[in-house]
Amino acid sequence: MKKIKILIPVYNDWQSVSILLKNIDLQINDLKHEFSVLIINDASNEERPDNIGDFNNLKSIEVVNMMENRGHARCNAAGLKYINEQNNFDYIIPMDGDGEDRPEELKLLIEKIKDYPDKVITANRVKRSEGIFFKFCYLIHKYLTFFFTGQSIKFGNYVCLPKFIVNKMVNEAATWSSFSGSLAKVEKYRVSISSIRASRYFGISKMSFFNLLKHSLSIIAVFKSTLLIRSILFLVAYLFLIIEKVSIITLIPVITVIIMMISVVIISRRESLAELNVSLENIKNIDKIK
């Protein structure tokens, strides 16, 4: 029997978390492992309900309340560090607290553990619930990431991490800025399941165009050395091709790539092992729900 920790960052979304926990409890009913939940409360200004629910299959549920809001990625990073220091787990499965990561797919992740006990299992998105414009932007994000970094990253936070990978991630500066980028950096050989990105239980998605852009640049920033080399090669080749046809129009790709390079260098400053190492100092208190 393996000890599996489910890590859920949340900010003012307790209604969704309540439903998610019930669905998780239902889905793990026939899985022969020990499941516990750690919720990282990112300094929510909405009160958590006193009674989130009764659970038959989850061994424990803890809520780590943070003093200052740090954002989703940094909650995941702090959560990984907290669980790793407790050293009472075999695997960690991060999940979004809004229902977009489907609890039904937990069985698929766990089934993969049987055949690949020492591999990272990723939930690769094969279908999304957002509108056409967002899907188009997300597709562009994936192609740009692959073109400029050589990394095909089709997964988000919904993965199953063995203990030794967690230890690598909590010692990687990029984890403080980009979960999926950091994971792709520390572990190149991964196994995947097909995953459907579901709709939120309540409210609208918080992944706006700006947040998607920031998310994309954060991933690319993890591989900024590769980006800079490929960008320079692209600019040299492109300028050679248009040298006799230079105009405002033909220079648009050049300006775009230069802006992206500058943006990536700036956003890469978010990566910080020092801040990750002291992230648990932001803990206000810890509540045990079960």
N, C-alpha and C positions, 0 to 999 in steps of 0.2 A: 504493500500500500504506500503510495507516494503522498507527500504533503504538498498541496498545491495552494498557492496564495493568489487570490484575484484582487488586483489593484485597480481602484476606481477613483479618479480625481473628480471632484464635484464643486461647482460654484452656483449657488442659488437654484438648484434643480432637484430638490428633495422629493418632489412628487414623482419625477422620473426614476430616481434612484430606488424609491420604494417599490415601484413596479418591477424594475430590473432585478432587485434582490429576490423577489418572489419568483420570477421566471428562472433565475439561476438556480434557486433552491429546487424548483421543479425539474429542471433539466439534468441535474446531477444525481437524481434519485437512484439510478441504477449504475452509477459509475463507482467502481470499487476503490475510491481514493478519498483522502481526507482533504476537504475543501474549507478554506477560511477566506474571509474578505477583509481587506484593509481599504477604508475610504479616506482619501486625503481631502479634507474640507479646506478649500482655498480661501479662507477668511470670508465666508459667505456672510452677507448682511441680512439674510432671511433665516428665521429660526428653524432648526430642524424639528420635525414632528417628534413628540415624545414616544409614540409607538409606531415604528416603521413597519412592524409586522412580526408574525410568528414563523419560525423556520425550523424544519425538521431535519434537513440534511447538511446545512452549513454548521461546521463545528463552532466557529466564532466569527464575530463581526466587530471590528474596531473602527472608531472614527478618530483620525488624527486631525485636530483643529489647529490651523495655522494662524499666526498673528497678523501677517501681511499677505496680501494677494500677490502671487508670483506668476500666475498663468498656468495653462494646462501642461505644457511641456515640462516646466520646472516642478510641477506637482508630481508628475510621473518620475522625474529624476530623484526627487526627495523620497518618494515612496519606495523606489528601488533600493536606495541607500538605507532607509529605515528597516526594510525587511531583511536586507543582506546583513545588517549588523545584528539583528535578532537571531540570525542563523538557524531558523527553525522551518526550513522549507526545502523542497526539491525542485519545484518549478514556480515561476510567476507568470500569470496571465493578466496583462493590463487590459482594461475595457473602458470605453467611454460610458459615462453614467446616464446618457440620455436615451439609450435603447438602439442607437444606430449600429452598435456591435451586437449581433444577434446571439442571445444565450443558446439558441438551438445549435450553434456551431461549436459549442464547447465539447460536445461529444466527438466531433470530427478531429478537433485538436488533440483530445486525450487519446483517441484511437491511434493517431500517428505516433504517440509516445511509445507505444508497444513495439513498433518496428524501428523507430529512430530515437532511442532514449537520450542520446547525447547531441541531438541536433536542435537547432532553432526551428520551430514550426510557425510559419507565417500564414495569416489569413489574407490571401491575395484577392483583391476586388475584381470580380467578374461582372458585377452589376451594381449600379448606384441608383438611389431614389431621388436625387436632385433634378432640377430642370435642365433643359437642353443647353442653355448658355453655360451653366456651371460645369456640366459634363464636358463641353467643348474646351473650356479653360483648363479643366483637370487633365484632359488628354494632351493639351499643349505643354502643361507642366511636366508630364511624364516624358514626352519626347525631348524637351529641352534638357531635362535632367540627364537623360541617357546620352544625348549628343555631346553635352559639355563635360560630363563626368564619367561616362562609360558605365554608369550604374543604372540597372533596371529595377526601380523600387516601386512595386505594385502593392505594397502593404502599408498600413498605418501603425497604430499602437496595439492593435489586436493581434497578439502573437503569444507563443508559449516559449518561455525562456528557461533553459536549464541553469542550475546554480552557477556553474563556472562562467557562463556568459554574463549573468547578472554581475558577477564580480568584475569582469572586464568593463562592463558599461559604467559601473560606479567609479571606475578609475580612468574614465575617458572624458575629457573636457567637453566634447561635442554633445554628450548626453544632456547637459544643462540647457542646450539650445534646440536640439532636434533629436527626438527619440529614434525615428526610422533611419535618419542619416547616420547616427551613431552606431546603430545596430548593423547597418550595411558596412560600416567601416571596420568594426571589430570582428564580424563573422561573415565571411563571403559565401560559405557553403550552407545553404538553408533548404528546408523542405517546406512545401506549401500545401494548403487546402484551398479550394475555391470558396469565396465568401461573397455574400450579398450585403451591400450597405443598406440598412433598413432606414425607415423614417423615424424621427424622434417620437417618443411617447407623447410628449407635450411640447407646445411651442414650435418655433421655427428654428432651422439650423443656424448655428452661430458661425459657420464657415462662410464668411462673406468673400467677395472677390479680393479685397485687401488682405484678409487673413490667409486666403489661399496663396496669394503672391508672397506674403511673408513666410508661409510654410515652405513654399517651393525654394525661395532663396536661402532659407535656413538649412535645407537639405543640401543644396548645391555648395553652400559655404563650407560644409564638412570636407568637401573635396576641392577646396579652392586652388590648390597647387595644380591639379589636373585641369581645372577650369581655366586658369590663367594660361597654361601651355596651349590648350586647344583653342582658346580665344585668339591668342597671338597668331597661331598657325592659320586660323580662319581669316583673320584680318589681312595677313600677308597675301594669302591666296586670292582673297576677294578683291583687294586693292589692285593686285596684278591684273586681274580680269577686267576691271573697270577703269584702268588708268587713262584710257583714251575717251571715256564716256562719263567723266566725273560730273555730277550734278547734285542738287539738293536731294532729289529722289534716290539716286544710287547710293548716296551717303547715309541714308536712313538706317540700313543694317549695321553700318559701322558705328554710328552714334548709339544705336540700341545695344550693341555688344559692349561698348565702352561703359555705358550707364550700368549695365548688368554687372560688369566686372567691379566697378566702384561700389555698387550696392552690396555685392557679395562680400567684399573686403570689410565694409562697414558692419554688416550684420554678423560677420564671423567673430566680431568682438564680444558677442553675446556668449560665446563658448567660454566656460570658466570652470576649471577643476577646483580652484580655490573656493568659489561660491558654492559649488556642489558639496565640497567637504564640510562646509559650515551650514548647509541647508537645514539640518535638523535643529539648529538653534532657533529657527522660526516657529517651532512647535509651541503652541500655547498650552494645550492639555490634550489628553487622550480619553475618549469615552468608550466604554465597552457596552455595546448593544446586546451582545450575546456572549 
